[in-house]
Amino acid sequence: MITIHMIPGSPFGRAVLIAALEKQAPHRVQPLAPGEHKQPAYLARQPFGRMPAIEDDGFALYETQAILDYIDATYGTPGSLTPRDAKAKARMRQVMGVIDWYFFARDGAIPLVFNRYVAPRLGLPVDEAAVAAAIPATRHVVGVLEGFVKNSPHMAGDAFTLADIHAGAQLDILAETPEGAEIIAGTALEPWLKRLNARPSFPATTYDRVTELAAAA
Ligand SMILES: N[C@@H](CCC(=O)N[C@@H](CS)C(=O)NCC(=O)O)C(=O)O
């Protein structure tokens, strides 16, 4: 049984949940209280105070890409989410790196997503100037990510892979903000997000669904 430590709404946490559902890996959400991820008990699990962190049968792990690899390699159903082909696998890793370094970055889409998606849910003030300032960088990284799905149904080619999970968890949230929806509209990311949302793992891991799961934990 995989225990996933996260606050509902965390896109990295959502990526782990999606992978667990896709691989039919038994899992449960262990919700973190606000601020708990900066407390010593959690820092012993994740020394940088970020989420998610998991444990599985005594094996503790943090860093989302590593967790996705672990789940994919450990739980066999229905098949691998990592391409065998070297070029497709490199493409998958490239997209995941773009998400980590250029999308989920303070000089990327983070200020927009934080202020439009996270802050209202936590009752925090919204920094409109930060939202406006983040739009050019968000447009740029969204444009780059669109390039990966312009000529193929998924990020690394024909097959659904960890890259779709990693990028989908972030872009699906961006698409819920008015500015993000406007930036994504009419791009190849729109039908790609529709394809992802047709998979049960995406609607099952929205903010509302994970909040319900956390409340029941
Ligand atoms: N490199 C980390 C990044 C995780 C991360 O930044 N998670 C965000 C939430 S999606 C977080 O913990 N934010 C809380 C904070 O920065 O205090 C990973 O891949 O797991």
The ligand as an ORCA input file, in Angstrom:
! r2SCAN-3c Opt
* xyz 0 1
  N      10.835     18.740     -7.013
  C       9.688     18.454     -6.189
  C       8.757     19.647     -6.250
  C       7.546     19.462     -5.366
  C       6.839     20.772     -5.083
  O       7.384     21.861     -5.282
  N       5.596     20.663     -4.595
  C       4.853     21.831     -4.225
  C       3.361     21.554     -4.292
  S       2.813     20.950     -5.867
  C       5.123     22.190     -2.779
  O       5.485     21.346     -2.009
  N       4.907     23.464     -2.419
  C       4.976     23.867     -1.049
  C       6.053     24.839     -0.758
  O       6.835     25.183     -1.670
  O       6.114     25.266      0.391
  C       9.016     17.168     -6.685
  O       9.213     16.804     -7.839
  O       8.329     16.492     -5.906
*
